[in-house]
Amino acid sequence: MSMKKSDLDKNMGKVLTGKMKTAIVPDRFAQSAAAAVDKREQRKRDSAAGLVPFACKLPSDLVRQLHDKSVGVEGGLNAFVAAALAKAVA
């Protein structure tokens, strides 16, 4: 069954919108956009550093406290949680 011209135009608009949402911001507008690493490269860097993803479910108030305390820590939330777990396990 063939589509109407308006349906074809609507589908092309959706395709263009999707492409615009996934497009990378050019350097001239955001200098740090070029420094962004894709997920695959980030996983390679993490595995080379010996890091392993670890997911768990925590209460929202505890997560909020972790975020608040990790603000001034070098390495951010990941480093703070790693240090806290190492201290708790030891």
C-alpha positions as CSV (number, residue, x, y, z in Angstrom):
1,M,0.0,0.0,0.0
2,S,1.4,3.4,-1.0
3,M,1.6,6.3,1.4
4,K,0.2,9.7,0.9
5,K,2.5,12.6,0.2
6,S,1.8,14.1,3.6
7,D,2.7,10.8,5.4
8,L,6.0,10.7,3.5
9,D,6.8,14.3,4.5
10,K,5.9,13.5,8.1
11,N,8.2,10.5,8.1
12,M,11.1,12.5,6.5
13,G,10.6,15.1,9.2
14,K,10.9,12.5,11.9
15,V,14.1,11.2,10.3
16,L,15.6,14.7,10.2
17,T,14.6,15.4,13.8
18,G,16.3,12.2,14.9
19,K,19.5,13.0,13.0
20,M,19.6,16.5,14.5
21,K,19.2,15.2,18.0
22,T,22.1,12.7,17.6
23,A,24.4,15.1,15.7
24,I,27.6,16.2,17.5
25,V,27.9,19.9,18.3
26,P,30.5,21.6,16.1
27,D,33.7,22.9,17.7
28,R,33.0,26.5,16.9
29,F,30.0,26.4,19.2
30,A,31.3,24.2,22.0
31,Q,35.0,23.8,22.4
32,S,34.7,20.9,24.8
33,A,32.4,18.9,22.4
34,A,35.4,17.5,20.6
35,A,36.8,16.1,23.9
36,A,33.7,14.0,24.5
37,V,34.4,10.3,24.2
38,D,31.9,7.8,22.9
39,K,30.7,5.0,25.2
40,R,32.8,2.3,23.5
41,E,36.0,4.3,23.9
42,Q,35.1,5.1,27.6
43,R,34.6,1.4,28.3
44,K,38.0,0.6,26.8
45,R,39.6,3.3,29.0
46,D,37.8,2.0,32.1
47,S,38.8,-1.6,31.5
48,A,42.4,-0.6,30.9
49,A,42.3,1.2,34.3
50,G,41.0,-1.9,35.9
51,L,37.5,-0.5,36.5
52,V,34.4,-2.7,36.4
53,P,30.8,-1.4,36.2
54,F,28.9,-2.2,39.4
55,A,25.2,-1.4,39.7
56,C,23.0,-1.5,42.8
57,K,19.8,0.0,44.0
58,L,20.1,2.5,46.9
59,P,17.5,4.7,48.7
60,S,17.2,8.2,47.1
61,D,18.1,10.0,50.3
62,L,21.4,8.0,50.5
63,V,22.2,8.8,46.9
64,R,21.5,12.5,47.5
65,Q,24.0,12.4,50.5
66,L,26.6,10.7,48.4
67,H,26.2,13.3,45.7
68,D,26.5,16.1,48.3
69,K,29.6,14.7,49.9
70,S,31.4,13.9,46.6
71,V,31.3,17.5,45.3
72,G,34.8,18.4,46.4
73,V,36.4,15.0,45.9
74,E,39.0,14.5,43.2
75,G,37.5,12.0,40.8
76,G,33.9,12.8,41.6
77,L,31.2,10.4,42.8
78,N,33.0,7.3,41.5
79,A,36.2,7.9,43.5
80,F,34.2,8.9,46.6
81,V,32.1,5.7,46.5
82,A,35.2,3.6,45.8
83,A,36.9,5.1,48.8
84,A,33.9,4.6,51.1
85,L,33.4,1.0,50.1
86,A,37.1,0.3,50.5
87,K,37.0,1.8,54.0
88,A,33.8,-0.1,54.9
89,V,35.2,-3.5,53.7
90,A,38.5,-3.1,55.4
